């Protein structure tokens, strides 16, 4: 009986968690964040291209601030959440050059870019699970195994408490599933 009650609670909480996640911008958020893959299956060690789109759903300009430039194709403040059979890891893009970077998005417009190969972007200039890799650590390969993966992206500027039109909150993307297979 206790197992049945626990199982029912897990199912109920799981369904609440799924229904609480929306692919659109949270209520009141001025930006909708969407990601898209070019395929549902990739060859082992193949390039995984990811398109990232920030759409301004507000009536005014929105500015995305970054605390510098990143070495790859990521934008500082973006966090990629990758889940596979090996577990869940987060890869937060950090600025490495000491200049401030910003992107201004007009109402109804989008800022869209494609990361040509996601693995290298998540291997340098990142903080993994809130820890900075040491210089002696091997470069991570988030897709270095044959597996099913999910990916979700969030953005929260590391440049805090900026005046409007800066986006000071957090936005999350839709969640995508894909496979890495031998081909």
Protein Blocks (a to p, Z undefined) as FASTA:
>chain_A
ZZmmmmmmmmmmmmmmmmmpcfbdcehiabdcddddfbfbdcehiacddddddddfbfbd
cddddebdcfblbdehiacddddfkbccddddddfbfcdcdddddehiacddddfblklm
mmgopaeehiacdfkbccddfklcccddddddddddfbghiacfbdfbdcdddddddddd
dZZ
